[in-house]
Amino acid sequence: MFRAFFLDRRWWPWSLLGTILILVANWYQVELDVKINDWFGSFYNLVQKALAKPNAVTLDEFLAHLVTFGQIAGIYVFIAVMVDFFTKHYVFRWRTAMNDYYMQHWHLVRHIEGASQRVQEDTMRFARIVEGLGVSFMRSLLTLVAFLPILWTLSAQVKELPWIGPVEHALVYVAILMALFGTVLLATIGLKLPGLEFNNQKVEAAYRKELVYGEDQPQRADPQTVSELFGNVRTNYFRLFFHYLYFDVAKWSYLQFGVLVPYIALGPTIVAGALTLGAMQQIVRAFNRVENSFQYLVNSWSTIVELISVYKRLRAFEAQIQAARRSDVAAA
C-alpha cells in the first residue's frame, strides 16, 4: 500500500516531491487564513466605528477594506483550486503504483474473495482516503502552529469564565478540553463501526462475485443463492444504519453545541464591555481554528472508519502475496 508508491524510485517525483508540494501549499493557505483573521478584526472595528458615529468612516475607507479581503480571498481560491487539481493526479498515481504491484502478483491472489474489487476499487479508495486524512492532519498541525499563539495572546483580554471565575488565557484551555471531550466521546460511541464497515465490504464482495459468475454461467446466481447473499447485505447495512444513527446524534449534537462555546466563554467579557466587535470576531475565529485543529479525530472519524476497513482488506491481500513468496523461496 505504501511501499509501491513511496519506496519505488519511478514514483518519487510524485510521492516525495508531490507530498512536499501539497504540504507547502497547505502551509501557505494557513498563512492566508491568518491574514483573513486579522482582516476581520480591523474590518469589524471599522464597522463599529461607523455605526457609533455618522460619517466617522468614509465610503472609500469601507470599500478599501473589502478590496483587501477580495485580494486575499482571490489568492486563497486560486491556490485551493490548483492544489485540488494536483491532488487528483497525485492520488491516481498512487493508485497506479498499487495497481501495478498487485497485478504483478495477480496469479497469487486471484482466488481471494473480491480480488478484482480490491485491485479495481479499494486501491483508489485507499489512496484517496490516506491522502485526504494526511493533508487534513498536517493542516491541523499547521493551523495550530499559526493560530494557537494568536489565541493565547488574544485570550489575555478574557479575564473571567462564567461559573468558574478568573482564568489566565482561558480560551486556550476551553478549546483543548472541548476537543478532548468530543474525541473521547465519538471514539467510544463509534467503537463498533470499523468492524461493521469491514463486514459490509465482505458481504458486498460475495454478492458481487456471484452476480459476475452468473453473467457467464447459467447455473450460477440462481434466485435462492442471490436472495441469501443479498439478505446478508441487507442485514449488515441495517446494523450499520442503526449504529451510525446514535453516532450521528452524538456527533452533530456536539458540533452544533460547540458553536456556542466561545460565546459562552466570552460572556462575562462581552457583558462588561471589555472587547471591541473586531476583537471579539478575531477571538472567535481563532478559537474555532484552534478547536477544529484539536478536533481532527472528531471531524475525521467516519473517514477513519472507512480507511480501517479498506486497510484490512488490502492487508489481507498483501499477506497472501508475502505468504506465497515465502513458499516459493522455501521450495527453491
SULMO-V642832 format. One record per pair of residues at least 24 apart in sequence whose ideal C-beta (glycine too) atoms are under 7 Angstrom apart, sorted by the first residue. I is the first residue (numbers start at 1). GAP is how many residues later the second one is. Records with the same first field share a line. If there is no record, write none. Layout:
I = GAP + GAP
This chain:
1 = 97 + 125 + 313
4 = 93 + 94 + 97
5 = 89 + 92 + 93
8 = 89
11 = 82 + 86
14 = 76 + 79
18 = 72
21 = 65
22 = 61 + 65 + 68 + 113
23 = 115
25 = 54 + 58
26 = 109 + 112 + 113 + 116
27 = 115
28 = 51
29 = 47 + 50 + 51
30 = 109 + 112 + 113 + 116
31 = 115
32 = 40 + 43 + 44
34 = 112
35 = 37
36 = 36
37 = 245 + 248 + 249
39 = 29 + 30 + 33
40 = 241 + 242 + 245
41 = 237 + 238 + 240 + 241
42 = 236
43 = 235
44 = 233 + 234 + 237
45 = 231 + 232 + 233
47 = 230
48 = 228 + 229 + 230
87 = 44
90 = 41
91 = 36 + 37 + 40
94 = 33
95 = 28 + 29 + 32
98 = 25 + 29
99 = 24
102 = 215
105 = 216
108 = 212 + 213 + 216
109 = 208 + 211 + 212
112 = 205 + 208
113 = 92 + 93 + 96
114 = 91 + 95
117 = 88 + 91
118 = 195 + 196 + 199
122 = 188 + 191 + 192
125 = 185
126 = 184 + 185 + 188
129 = 174 + 177 + 178 + 181
130 = 177
132 = 171
133 = 167 + 170 + 171 + 174
136 = 160 + 164
137 = 159
140 = 153 + 156
143 = 146 + 150
144 = 146 + 149
147 = 139 + 142 + 143
148 = 142
150 = 136
151 = 135 + 136 + 139
154 = 128 + 129 + 132
155 = 128
157 = 112 + 117 + 118 + 122
158 = 107 + 108 + 111
159 = 110
160 = 108 + 109
161 = 104
162 = 102 + 105 + 106
170 = 95
171 = 91 + 94 + 112 + 116
174 = 87 + 91
175 = 112 + 115 + 116 + 119
176 = 118
178 = 80 + 83 + 113
179 = 112 + 115 + 116 + 119
182 = 72 + 113 + 116
183 = 114 + 115
185 = 65 + 69
186 = 64 + 65 + 112 + 115
187 = 110
189 = 57 + 58 + 61
190 = 57 + 111 + 115
192 = 51
193 = 50 + 54 + 112
194 = 111 + 114 + 115
196 = 40 + 43 + 44 + 47
197 = 108 + 109 + 112
198 = 111 + 114
199 = 37
200 = 36 + 37 + 40
201 = 108 + 112
203 = 29 + 30 + 33
204 = 29
207 = 26
258 = 33
262 = 25
